[in-house]
Amino acid sequence: MNVAQKWPAGRDAARAEVRDLLAWQPATVDGAILDRAWKVQDRYKLSFWDALIVASAKSISCRYLLTEDLQADQNLDGIVVINPFRTAPSFLTGA
């Protein structure tokens, strides 16, 4: 059974949700991002998947990475890890 079959509203609704997420302009994983991910993985001793997220974020010039899965406040190649459950949104906007 695939994810579209498990989606409560059906396949078309699942596809519409994915299309909506494309508005965020996700990074396309290419050779350069893979190379950066392997370097990040080795440097920070992250899992490959976490390193791939960091490398992808770096490739699209993110300043912050909101996650509860990595150590909060660490700087990973210029990207600051923020735990969204411990940090107010005003911290990111300066308001």
DAJOZI-V756835 format. One record per helix or strand. SS is the DSSP state (H for helix, E for strand). FROM is the first residue (numbers start at 1). LEN is the number of residues. If there is no record, write none. Layout:
((SS;FROM;LEN) (SS;FROM;LEN))
This chain:
((H;3;4) (H;11;14) (H;31;14) (H;48;12) (E;64;3) (E;75;2) (E;79;4) (H;89;5))
